[in-house]
Amino acid sequence: MDEMYPNFTLGVVGFSPGVYRQRPAAKALVRAYIRATRDYDNAVTGRSGEAERTAVDAIFASHTGLSPATVRDVVPVGLNPNGLPNRESVTACYSFFREQGLIPEPLSDAQLASVWGTDLVDEVLDEIGRVPES
């Protein structure tokens, strides 16, 4: 899939309005998530060094039942280093499921626009910095 549709978003992280009302805690969670995705990416790409990649492979192996060698051969999941979804792929999925009749009531343009709600992520990125996305 990484070759057929690079940067395809398979999952997203979302918050309820209650989390948004606890802004310091929500920002801390987003900051931790972004740092974790960056650490993971650095480990699986080898930028952090062989020891970190081996550690990540061992963690995945211990929780999947796969051997570390098999884990090493698997294409690692791609995560956006800035914590943002690929809007094009999410919109394409929404359209697909609408066409299949699995989403019977369409979202209005305003509802669809409100789904993105990346203001919290943008605040955190303003503090810790953005990194280039590949």
Protein Blocks (a to p, Z undefined) as FASTA:
>chain_A
ZZmmghiafbdcdddfklmmmmmlmmmmmmmmmmmmmmmmmmmnomnojklmmmmmmmmm
mmnopafklmmmpccddddfklpacfklmmmmmmmmmmnopambacdfklmmmmnopmlm
mmmmmmnopaddZZ
